[in-house]
Amino acid sequence: MSSLDAFAAAKLAELEARNLRRRLVVTDRRENVRATRNGRELISFCCNDYLNLSQHPRVKKAAIEAIETYGTGSGASRLVTGNHPLFAVLEARLTKLKQAEDCVIFGSGYLANLGIVPALVGPGDVIIADELSHSCLLMGTKLSGAEAHIFRHNDLAHLAELLAAHRGKARHCLILTDGVFSMDGDLAPVHEMAALAKSHDAWLMTDDAHGIGVVGEGRGSSFVTGVKADVPLQMGTLSKAIGSYGGYLCASKAVVDLIRTRARTLIYSTGLPPASVAAAIAALDVIEENPDYAALPVKKAALFARELNLPAPESPIVPLVIGEAEATLKASALLEAEGYLVTGIRPPTVPAGTARLRFTFTAEHKDEDILRLAGLVRESILPKQAAE
């Protein structure tokens, strides 16, 4: 065995012993909420396709027509040969939805954050980020070379303290947070954060991957009060409620032009395939035409939470913290045996000791399936937690 293989095998064994090894499982997902795994049909409560638009006839039709018109790929980086006409349409639609001046599309949300953050700040600047910010925001922070500080989750007083201590020493300051936190489902207090940022001449950037389409009447976390928060950098993805693929940044024209010119993950990555762009445009049509439908995922999550006396959810995401990885995997396996697919989330995705079942709700989930799932959790999982 080579030293490389020996290293990999030892790391895998260590992860296996701690119940932290990950495996990809073949899962056939062709219907809105149903998935086939290991020959069994399951009802999935772990998918981020909150509006089931990846399966919507209009969205699929738009993707097929785009392939027939433009082919399957973009051909190159958008700045070279890859900017097919659909990009301009989608960017204009997102600009309007987010009440911004301009928009730029990336190959994915992760690529977006790895490119945006280092393009805006660097050595001599400071970044202040929520401790539960998505991995790609924190990795973008590391790549930037800026001085970094972490504030306690959604703790405005701690954020204000860090701004007072560090903003004055830095050339520029960037504040980073998720708009909807992917593992906890709660929302950032973006209105209050925007006010703090403005008072310190700092730039607030929100990752709205799990907000667009399902909160703020579909506009996302900056719009939950009905009035847009003063967030100059609204980033998000097209792969959750939008049902397609890709990432975006909505901002001022000057900022977007700078990103197009300097963001390495845009400059050096092939553009999105035409089908993905067309699908996102069609999905936005569905969302804008059906606001009541877009509100369903949060309502479905609320039904589940009420049955278990959990706090009212702010998004389609409801976490049930189990604690240790082994117990979480057992709880997930129990639900799978009963016909439900609910993936256990383990460190490092979540902090040590907070492994959890992450339930996600979609517009097409049936109430009777939600109620049965809640009953299983109440009768078979919560008692075990209490006993431990």
C-alpha positions as CSV (number, residue, x, y, z in Angstrom):
1,M,0.0,0.0,0.0
2,S,1.4,3.4,-0.9
3,S,1.8,6.1,1.7
4,L,-1.1,8.0,0.1
5,D,-3.4,5.0,0.3
6,A,-2.3,4.3,3.8
7,F,-3.0,7.9,4.8
8,A,-6.5,7.8,3.3
9,A,-7.3,4.4,4.8
10,A,-6.3,5.5,8.3
11,K,-8.3,8.7,8.0
12,L,-11.4,6.7,6.9
13,A,-11.0,4.2,9.7
14,E,-10.8,7.1,12.2
15,L,-13.9,8.7,10.8
16,E,-15.7,5.3,10.8
17,A,-14.9,4.8,14.5
18,R,-16.5,8.2,15.3
19,N,-19.6,7.6,13.1
20,L,-18.5,10.5,10.9
21,R,-17.7,8.7,7.6
22,R,-19.9,9.8,4.7
23,R,-21.1,7.6,1.9
24,L,-23.0,8.5,-1.3
25,V,-26.1,6.4,-1.7
26,V,-27.8,5.9,-5.0
27,T,-31.2,7.5,-4.8
28,D,-33.7,7.7,-7.7
29,R,-35.7,10.9,-7.2
30,R,-38.2,11.3,-10.0
31,E,-41.4,12.5,-8.2
32,N,-42.0,15.5,-6.1
33,V,-41.5,14.0,-2.6
34,R,-40.7,10.4,-3.3
35,A,-37.4,8.7,-3.7
36,T,-36.3,5.1,-4.3
37,R,-33.3,3.9,-2.3
38,N,-32.1,0.3,-2.0
39,G,-35.2,-0.9,-3.9
40,R,-37.7,0.9,-1.5
41,E,-39.8,3.9,-2.1
42,L,-39.5,6.5,0.6
43,I,-41.1,9.8,1.3
44,S,-38.2,12.3,1.4
45,F,-38.0,15.0,4.1
46,C,-34.4,15.9,3.4
47,C,-34.5,17.7,0.1
48,N,-34.0,21.4,-0.5
49,D,-36.3,21.5,-3.5
50,Y,-38.8,23.3,-1.4
51,L,-41.3,24.1,-4.1
52,N,-40.7,20.9,-6.0
53,L,-39.9,23.0,-9.1
54,S,-37.2,20.7,-10.4
55,Q,-40.1,18.4,-11.3
56,H,-42.5,21.1,-12.5
57,P,-43.7,20.5,-16.1
58,R,-43.1,24.2,-17.1
59,V,-39.6,24.2,-15.7
60,K,-38.6,20.9,-17.3
61,K,-40.1,22.1,-20.6
62,A,-38.0,25.3,-20.5
63,A,-34.8,23.3,-19.9
64,I,-35.5,21.0,-22.8
65,E,-36.3,23.8,-25.2
66,A,-33.0,25.6,-24.1
67,I,-31.0,22.4,-24.9
68,E,-32.6,22.2,-28.3
69,T,-31.9,25.9,-29.0
70,Y,-28.4,26.4,-27.4
71,G,-27.0,22.9,-26.8
72,T,-26.0,21.2,-23.6
73,G,-23.1,23.4,-22.5
74,S,-21.9,27.0,-22.5
75,G,-18.5,26.2,-24.1
76,A,-16.3,28.3,-22.0
77,S,-16.1,31.0,-19.3
78,R,-18.8,33.6,-19.7
79,L,-16.1,36.2,-20.4
80,V,-14.7,34.1,-23.3
81,T,-17.5,32.5,-25.3
82,G,-20.1,31.2,-22.7
83,N,-22.6,34.1,-22.2
84,H,-25.6,32.7,-24.1
85,P,-28.6,35.1,-24.3
86,L,-30.5,33.5,-21.4
87,F,-28.0,34.8,-18.9
88,A,-29.2,38.4,-19.4
89,V,-32.8,37.4,-19.0
90,L,-32.2,35.6,-15.7
91,E,-30.0,38.3,-14.3
92,A,-32.6,40.9,-15.1
93,R,-35.3,38.8,-13.4
94,L,-33.3,38.4,-10.2
95,T,-32.4,42.0,-10.2
96,K,-36.1,42.9,-10.2
97,L,-37.0,40.3,-7.7
98,K,-34.3,41.4,-5.2
99,Q,-34.9,45.2,-5.9
100,A,-31.3,45.7,-6.8
101,E,-29.5,47.5,-9.6
102,D,-27.8,44.5,-11.2
103,C,-27.0,40.8,-10.9
104,V,-24.3,38.3,-11.9
105,I,-24.7,34.5,-12.2
106,F,-22.1,32.0,-11.0
107,G,-21.7,28.3,-11.6
108,S,-22.9,27.5,-8.0
109,G,-23.5,29.1,-4.7
110,Y,-20.2,27.8,-3.3
111,L,-18.3,29.2,-6.3
112,A,-20.1,32.5,-5.8
113,N,-19.0,33.0,-2.2
114,L,-15.4,31.8,-2.9
115,G,-15.3,34.5,-5.6
116,I,-17.2,37.4,-4.2
117,V,-15.6,37.7,-0.8
118,P,-11.9,37.8,-2.0
119,A,-12.9,40.2,-4.8
120,L,-14.2,42.8,-2.3
121,V,-11.8,42.5,0.7
122,G,-8.2,41.5,1.4
123,P,-5.3,42.2,3.6
124,G,-5.9,45.4,5.6
125,D,-9.6,44.8,5.7
126,V,-11.7,43.0,8.3
127,I,-14.5,40.4,8.0
128,I,-17.0,39.8,10.8
129,A,-19.1,36.6,10.3
130,D,-21.8,34.8,12.1
131,E,-20.4,31.7,13.7
132,L,-23.0,29.5,11.8
133,S,-22.4,31.1,8.4
134,H,-22.2,28.5,5.6
135,S,-18.9,26.9,4.9
136,C,-18.5,28.7,1.6
137,L,-18.7,32.1,3.3
138,L,-16.0,31.1,5.8
139,M,-13.8,29.6,3.1
140,G,-14.2,32.8,1.1
141,T,-13.1,34.6,4.2
142,K,-9.9,32.5,4.5
143,L,-9.1,33.0,0.8
144,S,-9.4,36.8,1.1
145,G,-6.6,37.3,3.5
146,A,-8.6,39.8,5.5
147,E,-8.5,39.8,9.3
148,A,-11.5,37.7,10.5
149,H,-13.6,37.8,13.6
150,I,-16.6,35.6,14.4
151,F,-19.7,36.8,16.3
152,R,-22.1,34.6,18.3
153,H,-25.0,33.3,16.3
154,N,-27.5,36.2,15.6
155,D,-26.0,38.1,18.6
156,L,-26.4,41.8,17.6
157,A,-24.7,43.0,20.8
158,H,-21.6,40.8,20.1
159,L,-21.6,42.0,16.5
160,A,-21.7,45.7,17.7
161,E,-18.9,44.9,20.1
162,L,-16.7,43.5,17.4
163,L,-17.5,46.4,15.0
164,A,-16.5,48.9,17.7
165,A,-13.3,47.1,18.4
166,H,-12.0,46.4,14.9
167,R,-13.8,48.5,12.3
168,G,-11.7,51.6,12.9
169,K,-8.4,49.8,12.3
170,A,-9.5,48.4,8.9
171,R,-9.7,49.9,5.5
172,H,-13.0,48.2,4.7
173,C,-15.3,45.9,6.7
174,L,-17.5,43.1,5.4
175,I,-20.2,41.5,7.6
176,L,-21.2,38.0,6.5
177,T,-24.3,35.9,7.5
178,D,-26.7,33.4,6.1
179,G,-30.2,34.9,5.6
180,V,-31.8,31.6,6.5
181,F,-29.4,29.3,8.3
182,S,-29.3,25.9,6.5
183,M,-29.0,23.6,9.5
184,D,-31.1,25.5,12.1
185,G,-33.8,27.1,9.9
186,D,-33.8,30.4,11.7
187,L,-33.4,33.8,10.0
188,A,-30.8,36.4,10.6
189,P,-32.0,39.7,11.9
190,V,-31.0,41.4,8.7
191,H,-32.8,44.7,9.3
192,E,-30.9,45.3,12.5
193,M,-27.7,44.1,11.0
194,A,-28.1,46.4,8.1
195,A,-28.5,49.4,10.5
196,L,-25.4,48.3,12.5
197,A,-23.4,47.9,9.3
198,K,-24.4,51.4,8.0
199,S,-23.5,53.1,11.3
200,H,-20.0,51.6,11.0
201,D,-19.6,52.0,7.2
202,A,-19.5,48.3,6.9
203,W,-20.9,46.2,4.0
204,L,-23.5,43.5,4.8
205,M,-23.6,40.4,2.7
206,T,-26.3,37.8,3.1
207,D,-26.3,34.2,1.8
208,D,-30.0,33.7,0.9
209,A,-29.7,30.1,-0.5
210,H,-32.5,28.9,1.7
211,G,-34.6,32.0,1.6
212,I,-35.3,32.9,-2.0
213,G,-38.7,31.5,-3.1
214,V,-40.0,30.6,0.3
215,V,-39.7,33.6,2.7
216,G,-40.5,37.3,2.2
217,E,-43.2,36.4,-0.3
218,G,-40.6,34.6,-2.3
219,R,-38.1,37.5,-2.4
220,G,-36.0,36.1,0.4
221,S,-34.7,37.0,3.8
222,S,-34.2,40.7,3.1
223,F,-38.0,41.1,2.7
224,V,-39.5,39.2,5.6
225,T,-41.0,42.4,7.1
226,G,-42.5,43.4,3.8
227,V,-40.0,46.2,3.4
228,K,-36.5,45.5,1.9
229,A,-33.7,45.6,4.4
230,D,-30.7,47.7,3.4
231,V,-28.5,44.8,2.4
232,P,-26.1,45.9,-0.4
233,L,-24.9,42.3,-1.2
234,Q,-27.7,39.8,-1.7
235,M,-26.2,36.4,-2.6
236,G,-28.1,33.2,-3.1
237,T,-28.5,30.0,-5.1
238,L,-30.7,28.7,-7.9
239,S,-30.5,25.1,-6.6
240,K,-33.0,25.0,-3.7
241,A,-36.5,26.5,-4.1
242,I,-35.7,27.6,-7.6
243,G,-35.2,23.9,-8.5
244,S,-32.2,24.4,-10.9
245,Y,-28.5,25.1,-10.4
246,G,-26.2,28.0,-10.0
247,G,-25.5,31.0,-7.7
248,Y,-25.9,34.7,-8.0
249,L,-25.1,38.1,-6.5
250,C,-27.6,41.0,-6.6
251,A,-26.0,44.4,-5.8
252,S,-25.3,47.8,-7.3
253,K,-24.1,48.1,-10.9
254,A,-20.7,49.2,-9.8
255,V,-20.3,46.2,-7.5
256,V,-21.6,43.7,-10.0
257,D,-19.2,45.1,-12.7
258,L,-16.3,44.7,-10.3
259,I,-17.3,41.1,-9.5
260,R,-17.5,40.3,-13.2
261,T,-14.0,41.7,-13.7
262,R,-12.3,40.3,-10.6
263,A,-14.1,37.3,-9.2
264,R,-11.8,34.3,-10.0
265,T,-14.5,31.7,-9.7
266,L,-16.5,33.6,-12.4
267,I,-13.6,34.4,-14.7
268,Y,-12.1,31.0,-14.7
269,S,-15.2,28.8,-14.6
270,T,-17.3,27.6,-17.5
271,G,-20.7,29.3,-17.6
272,L,-23.9,27.5,-16.5
273,P,-25.5,25.2,-19.1
274,P,-28.4,26.9,-21.0
275,A,-30.9,24.4,-19.5
276,S,-30.1,25.4,-16.0
277,V,-30.6,29.1,-16.8
278,A,-33.8,28.5,-18.6
279,A,-35.1,26.3,-15.8
280,A,-34.4,29.1,-13.3
281,I,-36.3,31.6,-15.4
282,A,-39.3,29.4,-15.7
283,A,-39.2,28.7,-11.9
284,L,-39.3,32.4,-11.2
285,D,-42.4,32.6,-13.3
286,V,-44.1,30.0,-11.3
287,I,-43.1,31.6,-8.0
288,E,-44.2,35.1,-9.0
289,E,-47.5,33.8,-10.4
290,N,-48.3,31.6,-7.3
291,P,-47.5,33.4,-4.0
292,D,-49.8,31.1,-2.0
293,Y,-48.0,28.1,-3.4
294,A,-44.6,29.6,-2.4
295,A,-45.8,30.0,1.1
296,L,-46.7,26.3,1.6
297,P,-43.3,24.9,2.7
298,V,-43.2,27.1,5.8
299,K,-46.9,26.2,6.5
300,K,-46.0,22.5,6.2
301,A,-43.1,22.9,8.6
302,A,-45.3,24.7,11.1
303,L,-47.7,21.8,11.1
304,F,-44.9,19.4,12.0
305,A,-43.5,21.7,14.6
306,R,-46.9,22.1,16.3
307,E,-47.3,18.4,16.6
308,L,-44.0,18.1,18.4
309,N,-44.4,21.3,20.5
310,L,-41.3,22.7,18.8
311,P,-40.8,26.5,18.2
312,A,-42.7,27.9,15.3
313,P,-40.3,27.6,12.3
314,E,-39.2,30.7,10.3
315,S,-38.4,28.6,7.2
316,P,-39.1,25.2,5.7
317,I,-36.2,23.7,7.8
318,V,-36.9,22.1,11.2
319,P,-34.0,20.7,13.1
320,L,-34.3,18.1,15.8
321,V,-31.0,18.0,17.7
322,I,-30.1,14.5,18.9
323,G,-26.6,15.1,20.2
324,E,-24.2,12.3,19.2
325,A,-23.6,11.1,15.7
326,E,-24.3,7.4,16.5
327,A,-27.7,8.2,18.0
328,T,-28.5,10.4,15.1
329,L,-27.7,7.7,12.5
330,K,-29.9,5.3,14.5
331,A,-32.8,7.7,14.5
332,S,-32.4,8.3,10.7
333,A,-32.4,4.5,10.1
334,L,-35.5,4.1,12.3
335,L,-37.4,6.6,10.1
336,E,-36.1,5.0,6.9
337,A,-37.4,1.6,8.1
338,E,-40.8,3.3,8.4
339,G,-40.7,4.7,4.9
340,Y,-39.2,8.2,5.5
341,L,-35.9,9.6,4.2
342,V,-34.5,12.0,6.8
343,T,-30.7,12.3,6.7
344,G,-28.7,12.6,9.9
345,I,-26.5,15.7,9.9
346,R,-23.2,15.3,11.7
347,P,-20.0,17.3,12.5
348,P,-18.3,19.1,10.9
349,T,-21.5,20.3,9.2
350,V,-22.8,21.1,12.6
351,P,-20.9,21.7,15.9
352,A,-19.8,18.7,17.9
353,G,-22.5,17.4,20.2
354,T,-25.3,18.8,18.0
355,A,-25.8,16.1,15.4
356,R,-29.4,16.2,14.3
357,L,-32.2,15.2,12.1
358,R,-32.9,18.0,9.6
359,F,-36.4,17.9,8.4
360,T,-37.2,19.9,5.3
361,F,-40.7,20.5,4.0
362,T,-41.9,21.1,0.5
363,A,-45.1,22.4,-1.1
364,E,-46.1,18.9,-2.2
365,H,-45.8,17.1,1.1
366,K,-49.2,15.7,2.2
367,D,-50.5,16.7,5.6
368,E,-51.2,13.0,6.5
369,D,-47.6,12.1,5.8
370,I,-46.4,14.9,7.9
371,L,-48.6,13.9,10.8
372,R,-47.5,10.3,10.6
373,L,-43.9,11.4,10.6
374,A,-44.4,13.6,13.6
375,G,-46.1,10.7,15.4
376,L,-43.1,8.4,14.8
377,V,-40.7,11.1,16.1
378,R,-42.9,11.7,19.2
379,E,-43.3,8.0,20.0
380,S,-40.0,6.4,18.9
381,I,-37.3,9.1,18.9
382,L,-38.1,11.7,21.6
383,P,-38.5,9.2,24.4
384,K,-35.0,7.8,23.7
385,Q,-33.6,11.4,23.8
386,A,-35.3,12.0,27.1
387,A,-33.9,8.7,28.5
388,E,-30.4,9.6,27.5
